[in-house]
């Protein structure tokens, strides 16, 4: 059986200086058939010159700036691989990343794969923290609480991406998390790939360091997920409490950081509707008792206030996070 073609989609905006590293890591893959698609998302720097310098080693798409999700969708449209991998222009792949992921999916189009990954600043040989190794199996509840890996840690069949309608272009961030959730809603299982298969760069000014934007769009993804669950009673029954726990955590972070009151109000409505359906978030014993006495909403506010005064470690968890 011939090896399946894998398309590596590389969007680029204001990162021409990182682009060669990303492309060279894609060219260095041990998997025998890799197609590299570069999408210049209206970048005002030297992205066009850098990309064109690779000639026919890449497929090149240039478009007016439309945002990261739209750029990835343009790359999907220009690609032809059976499997897709989304490599941001500032990230890297180790040489055996795609080969191991292809082996893990074993020719199936009803699963997607996730590799272990490493955070780095300038040199992937110098990790910023311990490597992370997500687990496989049912993507829920894992995907309700957080996105377990960066875009380049996933290998996904084109068929699944097309089935759910590609990336949601209205999202300003977390568009990859939203895509994985929608793919999980099809019943696709997540396959864990052994070893580190993705290097994820942490750079000043990158999207992942914009805490308010990440928190805002995480709330939006949870609301979109709730809308999908509401149309699928079996999923609401199985995972509703996990979704409520995730929504409660994000709402507390919005409150602690004083951000986006409209998002906070929307999550409060979602939590109320989930409670009516019998799906309640995890709560400590004191919080449960308070909820019986003064109501869950007032109890949640009182608990956050108590953390701020008496448990600075727990309060920092909400004050400093965006997940």
Secondary structure, DSSP 8 states (H G I E B T S, - for coil): -----EEEEEEESS-HHHHHHHHHHHHT-SSS-EEEEEEEES-SSSHHHHHHTTGGGSEEEEE----HHHHHHHHHHH---SEEEE--TT-B--TTHHHHHHHHHTT-SSEEEEEEEEEESS-TTS-SS--B----B--TTHHHH---S-GGGEEEEHHHHHHHTS--TT-SS-HHHHHHHHHHTTT-EEEEEEEEEEEEE--TT-GGG-HHHHHHHHHHHHHHHHHHHHT-HHHHHHHHHHHHHHHHHHHHHHHHHT--HHHHHHHHHHHHHHHHTT------HHHHHHHHHH-HHHHHHHHHHHHHHH-HHHHHHHHS---
